[in-house]
Amino acid sequence: MPIYEYECPKCGTIEVMQKMSDAPLTECDRCHSPVHRIVSHSSFQLKGGGWYKDLYSSTPKTSHSSSSSA
């Protein structure tokens, strides 16, 4: 289940684990003030063989130089 972050004017940032099909929260569970969902950085990272990071592959490929001398 994803963790969503909400901004409460009194409590600050709160994290809530919700299903994707659940409706967004409208009030804080602690102080019952209105809240709004905020966009945060994801911790998703591609790892392992076959994935590209910074446009470089994990195994170097041989490059064929096409320099022709005429």
C-alpha positions as CSV (number, residue, x, y, z in Angstrom):
1,M,0.0,0.0,0.0
2,P,1.3,3.4,-0.8
3,I,2.1,6.0,1.8
4,Y,0.5,9.5,1.2
5,E,1.6,12.7,2.8
6,Y,-0.8,15.3,3.9
7,E,-0.3,18.9,5.1
8,C,-2.1,19.9,8.2
9,P,-2.0,23.6,9.3
10,K,-1.7,22.7,13.0
11,C,0.2,19.3,13.0
12,G,2.4,19.8,10.0
13,T,3.1,16.9,7.6
14,I,1.5,13.6,8.3
15,E,2.0,10.3,6.5
16,V,-1.0,7.9,6.0
17,M,-0.9,4.4,4.5
18,Q,-3.9,4.1,2.2
19,K,-5.1,1.9,-0.6
20,M,-5.0,3.6,-4.0
21,S,-8.8,3.1,-4.2
22,D,-9.4,5.0,-0.9
23,A,-10.7,8.5,-1.0
24,P,-8.2,11.2,0.0
25,L,-8.4,12.5,3.6
26,T,-10.2,15.7,4.2
27,E,-9.4,16.3,7.9
28,C,-6.6,15.5,10.2
29,D,-7.1,12.5,12.5
30,R,-5.5,14.3,15.4
31,C,-6.9,17.8,15.4
32,H,-9.7,17.5,12.8
33,S,-8.3,20.5,10.8
34,P,-8.7,20.4,7.0
35,V,-5.8,18.8,5.2
36,H,-4.6,18.6,1.6
37,R,-2.4,15.9,0.0
38,I,1.1,17.0,-1.0
39,V,3.4,15.5,-3.7
40,S,6.6,14.2,-2.2
41,H,9.8,12.6,-3.6
42,S,9.5,8.9,-4.5
43,S,11.9,6.3,-3.2
44,F,11.6,4.2,-6.3
45,Q,14.9,3.3,-7.8
46,L,15.7,0.9,-10.7
47,K,18.5,-1.6,-9.8
48,G,20.0,-4.7,-11.2
49,G,21.3,-5.9,-14.5
50,G,19.6,-4.6,-17.6
51,W,18.4,-1.3,-16.1
52,Y,20.0,1.9,-17.2
53,K,21.1,4.6,-14.7
54,D,22.3,7.9,-16.0
55,L,22.0,6.6,-19.6
56,Y,24.9,4.1,-19.1
57,S,24.4,0.4,-19.2
58,S,25.8,-1.9,-16.5
59,T,28.0,-3.7,-19.1
60,P,30.1,-1.7,-21.5
61,K,29.3,-2.3,-25.1
62,T,32.0,-2.4,-27.8
63,S,31.9,0.7,-30.0
64,H,32.8,0.4,-33.6
65,S,34.5,3.5,-34.9
66,S,33.5,4.3,-38.4
67,S,36.5,6.3,-39.4
68,S,37.3,5.8,-43.0
69,S,40.6,6.9,-44.5
70,A,40.2,7.7,-48.2
